[in-house]
């Protein structure tokens, strides 16, 4: 899901319970990385997997163009979590690349931990390198997550990051 190392993939057992929907189990590794950062990574990976399953946008050539997250509660990293994604109609970004809108919900013990909307941009761009070559721990080490209820990440041009 945009990760080079299999151990950095947080998703397990993806299923399509009905048309237009994807559900995956989320397994958080023991880590010193802030829990909010790991939850954001799980949402990012689920969004990329959803775009791949829905419209064949390869995770190695896709990235989030926008992400809006509302944290609803605390997640215990030792308890099972499930992320459900619903995709919308395929669109295009300003550069003509395919863009998939995705709505996500991360649930634990029957309660929503977070809800998010994302836009996944995909498709190779001339001269691009596959993204996700940086190990997860290094990618998240610099991530900061506050206790605020809303995080908004947006990019005006969606391009895969160069390989490390």
N, C-alpha and C positions, 0 to 999 in steps of 0.2 A: 504494500500500500504506500508506495513511494519511499520505501526503506530498502536499503541494500542488504542489511543483516536481518536474517529471519528472526533472531531474538528480539529485534526492535519492533516487530509487528505485535500490536496489542489486541488484535481481533482474532476471534475463534469461531468456528462453526457458522458461517454465513448461510442464511436461508432466505427464500423469497416467499413469505407467507401468503401474499396475494399480489396481483399485478400492480406495479408501481411502488412496491415497498420492499425494503431489505431490512433484515434484523440480524444482528451479530452479538455474540457474547464478547465482553471486554474483560481482559485479564491484565490488571496492573501489576507490574513487577515490583519487588521490594526495591525501594529507591530513596535517595536523599533529595531527589527533585521534588519541588512543591507539587502537591496533589492536583491543584488547579491546572498546572502545566501539563500533567499527564492526562487529565480529562480533556483538555484542548487537543492534545495529540490524538487521543482516541476518536474524537469528533472529526479531526482532519482526516485520519485514516479511513473512517467510515464514509465520509463524503467522497473521497477518492475511489473507494471500492464501489460505491453506489454509481458514480459516473461511469465506471468501467463496466459494471453489470448492465446498466441501463442503456448506454450509448457507445460502448466500446472505446471510451477515452482511457488510454493506457495510463496507469498511475505514474510511471516513470517520465511521462511527458505532460503531466497535469499538475496543477497547483490551485490553491484557493485564491480566488480573486477578491472575495469578500467573506467575512464571517462575523455574524452577530450572535452573541451568546448571552443567555440569561441564566445565571446560577440560581437554582431553586433551593438547594439544600446541601448538606454534607454528604460525602461519599466515603464509605469505609473501604479502603483498598483491599481488605481481606474478604469482603463479601462479594458474591456474584453481581455483575452488572450486565445490562442488555442495552444496546443502542439500536434504535429503530430509525430508519431513514425513508422518507417519501420524496421521490423525485418528480419534477415538473417537466414541461415540454422543453426540448432542446432549443437553445437560442444561439446568438453569436455576440462576441464582444466587439469593441471598436476596431480591432485588427482582423476581424472576420473569423477568428477561432471559435470553435464550438464552446458553448457555455451551458452548464447544467445547474439549474437551481435545485437545492436540496434542503428539506426541512428535517431536523434531527431531534431526537429525544433520548436522553440517557436516563435509564431507570434502574433503581436498586431497591429491593424489598418493597416493590409496589409503589414507590414514590419517585417522582421526577427529581433527578439531581441537577440536570440542566436541560435547557431547550435552546436550539440554535437554528439559524438559517445560514446557508452557505451558497456560494456560487463557485463551481469548479470549472476552470478553463482548461481546455485540453487540445491536444494535437501538436505535432512537432512544429517548431518554428525554425526557419533556416538558421543553421549554425548553433542550435541549442544542444545542450547536454542533458542527459537524464538527471532528474533531481533525486534527492534522498540518499546521497552517498555519504553524508555525515552521520555518524552513529547517533542514535536517539539521545543518549545521555549528553553528548556534546551540544546537540541542537537545543535541548531543553535547559541546559545549565544556565544560559543567559535569559531564559524566559522568566518573566515576572508576572505573578498573578496576585491580585489584591482580593480582599474580601468583598469588594463592591459587587453589586448584583448584575452589572452589565459590562461586557467587553465588546468593543467593535474594532474589527481589523478590516482594512480595505486597501486595495491596490488599484491604481488607475490602469495599469498595463500588466497583464498576467503573463509572466514568462518563467519557465523553469529555471531554478538556480543552477549555476555551473557545478560540476562535480568537484569534490575536494581532492 
